[in-house]
């Protein structure tokens, strides 16, 4: 089983033949295919794909191009594809694009037989009449649907005559947001078939200067790596990837493609001046503010945690897991409090506590004992937290120069105490009084996100949805990372009143480390000699105050050969930012303010041809036979509409729709997982088949097995087993892996991992890390992350990732010892020749199970498996997967192959025994 196989499920549910996927902040997915019937919902995609397979050569995806131009963080992306109908009859061809939900579609066109059909942006209410007319006549009129957490899908189909072609062009724009110190363009490419002309081209123009640009891809082999061309100068970067058809081929003469994964571009800009960077072009200015080297301001944070009955099970377990990690990250200058609530409210302590090692350790014990129960009284719990902060401020228990914040986590509607939402919002706004920030995290689909969104924005904060999934704890931790390090408070950016107007928001309650403040406006005075800019804020030690004279950057001089590119980008950036902020005001202001903000946002959306929640793009399809032209409607979905769509969709459809997986802290992605734990138990999880295979390997203690052997990439992993302290009463000696050797021969990297410590050897230098500490080590060729007494993540440069879990046993246990579990990720980055006890399965395993029959145990049926030309007797059982629960693990059902995996593994187990931990022969 391989990473490639694990992605097939996603492809089927995308109806894929040619697919290209960009994830946030600037992202899209492009799918072109043909059929004689229009697609319905995603659930039927697998069946339809099989039907199409016999005619797949009838429609040729001639070209796929993603052209992304980033000008001072403003991304303009054009996706173009040309498809040819080579059949002798007309065919329905579908075009699908996934784009980030933060982007605005600005243009869509189709060119068919020389005629161009262009979408028109209209007021949503006017477009709605055309939509309803189309729906009433039985046509499918909606073009945009929610797709996963961060994207939405634009799709359209058109009938193409025999021997004709169609060109699809979609354009969208957005302002890239800086998060955790970088901007990111992530392009997911999954053509599924060979493309005659395939190109990704990204041009980045940053007059402020580029501090670094990184481009990588998960699918890059040694052959494809040189095709990624990156040219970086002081203020411009160009990244391109254009493999030929032959270079795309998975193997000589076959139609499979190597292009299958994520193409990722990350960058940041130089930040030398405290004033930031001000750019003036064509009568508009934009100010980027993120000064370097500011000390962090201590924070006083109250965590208000919902423990109501609806938080039972995995939600509560993930909340505890996230809180434990967050507590570990608190700085000693911070103060914190824990409040849990259902229909009643409980506090860990009566006031905030300084985050010392001792207090954090004590808080962790409290968190581990939080259990779910009761109803949901958000109002009382929030007031408790607000009053605690106010009281501690009044009694001078908190640092004078610090920021107060509340982080609320809830999964449901208030149904105890005060339950009227407007009253709760008013109570919070009145109690907070502008003196602290409120961040609301809505867990799952039952929460009223709009309620949390408005309440947080009324109180200098923001809301975030936490999706009910296996990575929920990571989502919680990721949000906390974004707001955990405030640098400035109450930031005011001031410009000459007589020189500018229509300025976007210029007061910000805080600036967090790794983020950026952006202000834009229109100039009213061409004389810029007196364009004085001043920024005022509150820092750690003193008032922050910096001022300076804005100067015009002559883009014609800076980029003399490319002036045609830039046009009116500052004006469109200003319009994009203004509309976004007007849409926010339309939710949170007084009734007249809401109406004015809505009217102005609509006016600007139409003026600049942005598809926003107030507008729609109307696309008129050409006539087909006796049917007249039919309108299709592309909308921008609100977060509430996305949530409603998810509530109506079966859970089984949600999983593959989550197309963008951002993992941190050594997390494990839900793709195929290969692991070995326990006695030792080998498990091959196959998500695309919703199944797993497992087998044991038994031998004498001290034996060293080769698990991964890839001579082409230079990666080797060997593991040594150890036995029980003594033979247990049942007479069975258990063996476990207690030591691993990881080698990257090409890069000169060696790691020895034991149950006591980790040694990293590179370039003749050795670094030793202990399991008793949380630590990280970043090198040019290897990154190592140790989570205290828990896990180790090893990422080899441009290659595979390994996760090793430490299983600790009671020291006085009469028989058992500590042992290690071994997991592999990103296996598709290894060569097709990879082998070893685990490695042989990285690129696929074909098998069929039939004749399921009763076994020796009623809950463990036997069956017949056909694989590798052999017939095996297998038994249904289960093994433990400890990735999410290091203590108890999770049962993984699997087909167990007896006799040391005989018939499933190549050769015999003894063939995998090696002489030393770092043996590479």
Secondary structure as GFF3:
##gff-version 3
##sequence-region A 1 921
A	DSSP	alpha_helix	3	13	.	.	.	ID=ss1
A	DSSP	beta_strand	18	23	.	.	.	ID=ss2
A	DSSP	beta_strand	29	35	.	.	.	ID=ss3
A	DSSP	three_ten_helix	42	44	.	.	.	ID=ss4
A	DSSP	alpha_helix	45	52	.	.	.	ID=ss5
A	DSSP	three_ten_helix	53	58	.	.	.	ID=ss6
A	DSSP	beta_strand	59	71	.	.	.	ID=ss7
A	DSSP	beta_strand	74	85	.	.	.	ID=ss8
A	DSSP	beta_strand	91	100	.	.	.	ID=ss9
A	DSSP	beta_strand	104	112	.	.	.	ID=ss10
A	DSSP	beta_strand	115	118	.	.	.	ID=ss11
A	DSSP	beta_strand	120	123	.	.	.	ID=ss12
A	DSSP	alpha_helix	124	136	.	.	.	ID=ss13
A	DSSP	beta_strand	144	147	.	.	.	ID=ss14
A	DSSP	beta_strand	151	160	.	.	.	ID=ss15
A	DSSP	beta_strand	165	175	.	.	.	ID=ss16
A	DSSP	beta_strand	183	190	.	.	.	ID=ss17
A	DSSP	beta_strand	197	205	.	.	.	ID=ss18
A	DSSP	beta_strand	210	217	.	.	.	ID=ss19
A	DSSP	alpha_helix	222	225	.	.	.	ID=ss20
A	DSSP	beta_strand	228	232	.	.	.	ID=ss21
A	DSSP	beta_strand	236	241	.	.	.	ID=ss22
A	DSSP	alpha_helix	245	248	.	.	.	ID=ss23
A	DSSP	beta_strand	260	269	.	.	.	ID=ss24
A	DSSP	beta_strand	277	281	.	.	.	ID=ss25
A	DSSP	beta_strand	284	289	.	.	.	ID=ss26
A	DSSP	beta_strand	298	306	.	.	.	ID=ss27
A	DSSP	three_ten_helix	309	311	.	.	.	ID=ss28
A	DSSP	alpha_helix	314	329	.	.	.	ID=ss29
A	DSSP	beta_strand	335	341	.	.	.	ID=ss30
A	DSSP	beta_strand	345	347	.	.	.	ID=ss31
A	DSSP	beta_strand	353	354	.	.	.	ID=ss32
A	DSSP	alpha_helix	357	368	.	.	.	ID=ss33
A	DSSP	alpha_helix	378	394	.	.	.	ID=ss34
A	DSSP	beta_strand	402	410	.	.	.	ID=ss35
A	DSSP	alpha_helix	421	432	.	.	.	ID=ss36
A	DSSP	beta_strand	437	443	.	.	.	ID=ss37
A	DSSP	alpha_helix	449	457	.	.	.	ID=ss38
A	DSSP	beta_strand	463	466	.	.	.	ID=ss39
A	DSSP	alpha_helix	472	483	.	.	.	ID=ss40
A	DSSP	beta_strand	486	494	.	.	.	ID=ss41
A	DSSP	beta_strand	500	501	.	.	.	ID=ss42
A	DSSP	beta_strand	507	512	.	.	.	ID=ss43
A	DSSP	beta_strand	517	523	.	.	.	ID=ss44
A	DSSP	beta_strand	532	538	.	.	.	ID=ss45
A	DSSP	beta_strand	543	549	.	.	.	ID=ss46
A	DSSP	alpha_helix	555	558	.	.	.	ID=ss47
A	DSSP	three_ten_helix	563	565	.	.	.	ID=ss48
A	DSSP	alpha_helix	569	588	.	.	.	ID=ss49
A	DSSP	alpha_helix	591	607	.	.	.	ID=ss50
A	DSSP	beta_strand	615	621	.	.	.	ID=ss51
A	DSSP	beta_strand	630	635	.	.	.	ID=ss52
A	DSSP	alpha_helix	639	648	.	.	.	ID=ss53
A	DSSP	alpha_helix	651	657	.	.	.	ID=ss54
A	DSSP	beta_strand	673	677	.	.	.	ID=ss55
A	DSSP	beta_strand	681	686	.	.	.	ID=ss56
A	DSSP	three_ten_helix	687	689	.	.	.	ID=ss57
A	DSSP	beta_strand	691	696	.	.	.	ID=ss58
A	DSSP	beta_strand	704	710	.	.	.	ID=ss59
A	DSSP	beta_strand	715	723	.	.	.	ID=ss60
A	DSSP	beta_strand	735	744	.	.	.	ID=ss61
A	DSSP	beta_strand	749	754	.	.	.	ID=ss62
A	DSSP	beta_strand	757	762	.	.	.	ID=ss63
A	DSSP	beta_strand	765	770	.	.	.	ID=ss64
A	DSSP	beta_strand	775	778	.	.	.	ID=ss65
A	DSSP	beta_strand	782	787	.	.	.	ID=ss66
A	DSSP	beta_strand	791	796	.	.	.	ID=ss67
A	DSSP	beta_strand	801	807	.	.	.	ID=ss68
A	DSSP	beta_strand	819	825	.	.	.	ID=ss69
A	DSSP	three_ten_helix	827	829	.	.	.	ID=ss70
A	DSSP	three_ten_helix	839	841	.	.	.	ID=ss71
A	DSSP	beta_strand	848	857	.	.	.	ID=ss72
A	DSSP	beta_strand	860	867	.	.	.	ID=ss73
A	DSSP	beta_strand	870	881	.	.	.	ID=ss74
A	DSSP	beta_strand	890	897	.	.	.	ID=ss75
A	DSSP	alpha_helix	898	901	.	.	.	ID=ss76
A	DSSP	three_ten_helix	909	912	.	.	.	ID=ss77
###
